[in-house]
Amino acid sequence: MELCVTGYSPDGPRFKHLFGRYVEGFRPWTHCDKGFISNHAKGIAPDMEDGPVLLEDRLFYLCGVAGPDPSRTRPQDARCRTNVHLAVRPRKGSVAAVGSVFGATFVIKDADAIPIQPPSAELLAAVREFDLPPAHWRCKNFQFCWQYFNASADDIRAHHEVRTERPAAV
């Protein structure tokens, strides 16, 4: 797979956090970057420049987190519009892409996008059972891992790492 970045101007707004992960599993009792059982992809960072980045042919997750917008009364609410999330699996001949409010476009060649679904009924039941805060279950990284890996409320309770894919995710 190859990530091609265009329009990410060094003179314009930048992501506060920008990273790529080769995801192998999930820690459902936490969220954001800490929830991934993963390896870092080299060459992806907030200070990166336009150009290609070679990726391994593995389950991959690109995440760009914008800083809070101080002009909003609840800056965290803007993140759903400013953050970038793209989960892909290798697939020769396919292309997955996502744009950003900063003007950057991230295109991954030989990759098939995995759409991140809204929280399922099962996930919302676990949220209620463990009184997880909105920052936890609204996190796209968490939502992706919950849908992709075969996690359950028991895994949250027992702090089990989950590495098995859900049958529907394959």
N, C-alpha and C positions, 0 to 999 in steps of 0.2 A: 504494500500500500504506500501511497505517497500523499502527504499533506502539502497543498499549495496555498500559500497565504498571499493575498493581494490587498492593497488599499489600507494597510496598517501603518499609517504615517507616524514617523518619529516626532513630528511637530504637533500632532493632534492629541486628542484624549486617548488614554491607554487603559488597559485592564489593570486593576489592582492585583489580581491573581490570574494567571493564565498557565494551564498545565495540561499535559496529556498523560493518561494512565493506561497501562495494559492491565485490564481488570481480570482477576482470577477468583474473586469471592467478595464477601460482604460481611460487615460487622453490624447487624441490625440494631444494636443498642446505641449506636451513635450515627452521626450524619456528616455531610460535607466530605471533605477529603479523607477524614479519619475513618469513614465508613467503608472505603475501598480496601480490599486486600489486593494489592497491585504493585506494579513496578512503574517507575517514571519513564516517560518517553523523552529522550534527549532532544534538545533543540527547540523546545516549546516553553516560552517564558514571556512575562510582560514586556520585556525589552527586545523581543525578537524582531526581525525585519522581514519584509516581504521575501518570498522565495520558497523553494521546495524543502521539505523535511521527509526523509525516508522513514517509514514506519514498519514495524514487524507485522506479519500477517497473523494477528491475534485480535481478540476482543479489545476494542480501544474506545476510550472516552475522552473527549475534549471538553474542557471546562474553562470558561472565561468569566471572572467575577469583576463587575464594575464597582467602584467605590460608591458610597451613598451619595445621593443627590441632595445637597444641603438646602436646595430651594423647596423641597417638599416637607410637609409637616411630619410625615412618616417616611423617612428616606428608604427604609427597607422595602417599602411597597413598590418602588421603582425597579427593584432588581429583576422582577419577572420580565421586564421589558428590556433591560440592559445587559443581563447575563447571557452567556452563550453556552449551550449544551448540545453535544453531538455524540451519540453512541453509534458505533459501527462494528460490523464483522466483515472479515475479508470476503470479497466476491469479485472475481476477475471480470472486467468489463463494466462493472457498475461504478457509479459516482454518487457520493453523498456530499452535501454542502450545507453551510449555514452562513448567514450574514450577521452583521452586528451594527448597532447604532453608532459605533465609532468609524464606520465605513469599511472595515475589514471584512473580507470574505475568506472563509476557510473551506477548501474543496479537498476531499479525500478520494483519490482515484483507486480503483479496484476495491471499493468498499460499498457495503449495503447499509443504509441508515436503519437504525432500530428506533422507531418512534417511542418517545417516553409517554406512557399513558397516565391519565389522571389517577389519583389514589383509588384503589379498588375497595370494595366493601370489606374484604378481609383485612386490608391495611387499616382502614378506618376503625374497624373493631379493635385491632391491636392498639391503635392510638388511644382509644377510649379506655381500654383495659389498663394501660400503663401510664395514662395521663401525659402522653408525650406532648411537648410544647409545639406550637405551630412551626417554629424554626426547624424542628426536626422533620416533621412529616411533609412540610412544603418544599423541602430541599429536593431539587431535581436529581441530584446524585443518589439520594436515598430512594426516591421514587423509582428510578431506573433499576437500582439493585434489587429492590423489593419485587419488581415485576420480572426481572431476569433470573434471579436466583431463588431457590426453593426455600425461602425463609418463612418462619411462622412466629406467632406470639411466643411460643416456647423458647425460640432462639433468642428473643429479646430478654426474656426472664432469666435464662441461664447463661447469657453472654456467649452463645455458641457462634463460632465463625461458620459461614455457609459458603460452600464451594460448588454445590450441586445446582445445575441449571433446572429451571422449571421445564417440564416437558413441552409446554407451548412455546417456550423461548428459543428452542433449538431450530 
